[in-house]
Amino acid sequence: MRIIAGKWGGRQLAAFRAPNVRPTTDRVREAVFSAVHAALLKREEDFEGLHVADLFAGTGALGFEALSRGAGRLTLVESSRRAAAVIRKNIESLAAGEQARLVESDVLGWLAAPGEPESACGLVFADPPYGLGKDAEILDLIARSAKVAPGALVIIERSARNPAPETPPGLELTRSRSYGDTAVDFYEKDTQ
């Protein structure tokens, strides 16, 4: 697994194999970042300085890709000890300790906990295990979480075999694409 573009473009990331781990492929990551870049340009913004959250981070590939492209800060939330060890290894190999923070926690609990508006994330990636069955709950928590900034871009990966969950108040579904077994839904959080 490698970082596609930016200051770390071409760098390899540590990864691991497990039955429930499904890393985002290079093809899907490239498509996601192309869409995110277009959405940011439409707002006359870019990655520069963005605080990014990578939920159900796994190896952290989505978050590290955002840092490589200019994001300012990264919060990686992962509950698996094995995945957290790989993330720590990737933070170290990229010398990203100043920008990247690993939170070893359940994502739902992290989203529900209080947050400070000045540290809220403007770009959120969530790639929950396909069999978790909590997509609607995750979206609802993201819509209500103080850790997700008003106007944030939210990208959720899910199985293409399952329909997108109903969009909760506070989020707007702006785009949905399928790439083989993976579907990616793009949301914007209300600005209020």
Wavefront OBJ file of the C-alpha trace (Angstrom):
o trace
v 0.000 0.000 0.000
v 1.379 3.384 -0.972
v 0.592 7.073 -0.758
v -0.523 8.261 -4.190
v 0.325 11.979 -4.344
v 1.734 14.950 -2.467
v 4.883 15.297 -0.395
v 4.906 11.571 0.459
v 3.735 10.370 -2.970
v 5.058 6.872 -3.706
v 5.967 6.134 -0.053
v 4.923 2.709 1.179
v 2.694 2.337 4.233
v 2.851 -0.545 6.669
v -0.225 -2.745 6.416
v -1.500 -6.041 7.764
v -3.855 -8.798 6.730
v -6.839 -9.911 8.756
v -10.219 -11.381 7.798
v -12.153 -8.204 8.655
v -9.611 -5.732 7.209
v -10.321 -4.334 3.762
v -7.894 -1.541 2.886
v -9.139 1.110 0.486
v -7.587 0.329 -2.894
v -5.357 2.821 -4.703
v -8.037 3.152 -7.398
v -10.762 4.075 -4.894
v -8.453 6.411 -2.953
v -7.478 8.195 -6.158
v -11.150 8.638 -7.131
v -12.086 9.828 -3.631
v -9.292 12.400 -3.508
v -10.121 13.644 -6.988
v -13.724 14.232 -5.855
v -12.623 15.856 -2.580
v -10.231 18.144 -4.471
v -13.055 19.166 -6.846
v -15.393 19.862 -3.897
v -12.730 21.979 -2.187
v -12.031 23.935 -5.392
v -15.749 24.617 -5.757
v -15.597 26.254 -2.316
v -12.380 28.067 -3.264
v -10.508 26.004 -0.657
v -7.804 23.355 -0.707
v -6.287 20.806 1.685
v -3.981 23.412 3.213
v -4.487 23.542 6.958
v -7.529 21.231 7.051
v -8.074 19.141 10.174
v -8.897 15.636 8.917
v -10.454 12.719 10.802
v -9.879 9.152 9.613
v -12.465 7.017 11.423
v -12.073 3.222 11.516
v -8.606 4.183 10.287
v -7.132 0.707 9.733
v -3.670 1.567 8.348
v -4.457 5.289 8.184
v -4.036 5.366 4.392
v -6.866 7.864 3.777
v -5.671 10.216 6.491
v -2.004 10.025 5.511
v -2.981 10.686 1.890
v -4.727 13.885 3.064
v -1.651 14.958 5.078
v 0.556 14.252 2.073
v -1.636 16.575 0.007
v -1.348 19.460 2.467
v -3.827 18.902 5.311
v -2.656 20.528 8.533
v -3.714 17.996 11.165
v -4.907 14.413 11.253
v -6.836 12.539 13.915
v -6.904 8.780 13.357
v -9.531 6.888 15.376
v -9.114 3.127 15.611
v -10.186 0.598 18.254
v -8.138 -2.413 17.075
v -4.814 -2.729 18.905
v -3.258 -4.450 15.899
v -4.347 -1.666 13.538
v -3.247 0.994 16.044
v 0.245 -0.549 16.118
v 0.411 -0.304 12.308
v -0.784 3.321 12.426
v 1.921 4.175 14.986
v 4.495 2.568 12.672
v 3.208 4.672 9.748
v 3.266 7.878 11.808
v 6.881 7.126 12.721
v 8.023 6.158 9.203
v 6.510 9.364 7.764
v 7.807 11.487 10.671
v 4.225 12.753 11.010
v 4.131 12.916 14.809
v 3.665 16.690 14.830
v 0.586 16.497 12.588
v -0.976 13.092 13.259
v -2.665 11.978 16.464
v -3.864 8.427 17.062
v -6.921 7.985 19.278
v -7.351 4.368 20.349
v -11.086 4.410 20.886
v -14.415 3.167 19.684
v -15.450 5.527 16.866
v -19.047 5.846 18.062
v -17.896 6.841 21.550
v -15.350 9.295 20.146
v -17.984 10.985 17.961
v -20.446 11.209 20.869
v -17.912 12.748 23.281
v -17.778 16.542 23.663
v -15.444 18.431 21.342
v -14.081 21.938 20.995
v -15.268 23.949 17.951
v -11.746 25.223 17.219
v -10.460 21.659 16.838
v -13.395 20.335 14.788
v -12.566 18.404 11.620
v -13.356 19.885 8.201
v -12.839 16.612 6.319
v -13.968 13.236 7.655
v -13.315 9.786 6.234
v -15.180 6.806 7.678
v -14.567 3.275 6.467
v -16.424 1.034 8.934
v -16.249 -2.744 8.614
v -18.862 -3.816 6.060
v -20.524 -6.207 8.507
v -20.751 -3.716 11.376
v -24.314 -2.712 10.476
v -24.106 0.730 12.069
v -23.903 2.981 8.999
v -27.057 4.934 9.937
v -25.867 5.419 13.524
v -22.433 6.564 12.337
v -23.992 9.130 9.979
v -26.306 10.403 12.712
v -23.412 10.833 15.143
v -21.324 12.622 12.508
v -24.242 14.993 11.816
v -24.534 15.849 15.532
v -20.880 15.661 16.609
v -19.102 18.808 17.775
v -15.907 17.125 16.536
v -17.116 17.578 12.942
v -17.105 21.209 11.798
v -20.127 22.891 10.208
v -19.729 22.617 6.436
v -17.382 19.614 6.734
v -16.982 17.196 3.843
v -17.794 13.661 4.976
v -16.838 10.591 2.948
v -18.239 7.197 3.928
v -17.225 3.863 2.409
v -19.672 0.963 2.463
v -20.423 -2.269 0.672
v -21.869 -1.627 -2.790
v -24.259 -4.517 -2.068
v -26.070 -2.420 0.541
v -28.023 0.762 -0.159
v -26.886 4.008 1.411
v -28.569 4.583 4.766
v -31.158 7.318 5.036
v -29.451 10.707 5.288
v -30.002 12.206 8.755
v -30.872 15.848 9.381
v -27.695 17.904 9.396
v -26.082 16.146 6.425
v -26.676 16.411 2.690
v -25.769 13.535 0.361
v -24.032 15.224 -2.582
v -22.661 12.266 -4.513
v -22.519 8.477 -4.469
v -20.211 6.297 -6.573
v -19.493 2.574 -6.797
v -16.106 1.012 -7.494
v -16.557 -2.753 -7.684
v -17.567 -4.002 -4.214
v -17.066 -0.561 -2.656
v -19.535 2.319 -2.645
v -18.455 5.785 -1.558
v -20.984 8.356 -0.363
v -20.069 12.048 -0.175
v -21.891 14.304 2.283
v -21.674 17.894 3.426
v -22.524 18.828 6.989
v -24.887 21.772 7.401
v -23.131 25.046 8.078
v -25.217 25.837 11.169
l 1 2 3 4 5 6 7 8 9 10 11 12 13 14 15 16 17 18 19 20 21 22 23 24 25 26 27 28 29 30 31 32 33 34 35 36 37 38 39 40 41 42 43 44 45 46 47 48 49 50 51 52 53 54 55 56 57 58 59 60 61 62 63 64 65 66 67 68 69 70 71 72 73 74 75 76 77 78 79 80 81 82 83 84 85 86 87 88 89 90 91 92 93 94 95 96 97 98 99 100 101 102 103 104 105 106 107 108 109 110 111 112 113 114 115 116 117 118 119 120 121 122 123 124 125 126 127 128 129 130 131 132 133 134 135 136 137 138 139 140 141 142 143 144 145 146 147 148 149 150 151 152 153 154 155 156 157 158 159 160 161 162 163 164 165 166 167 168 169 170 171 172 173 174 175 176 177 178 179 180 181 182 183 184 185 186 187 188 189 190 191 192
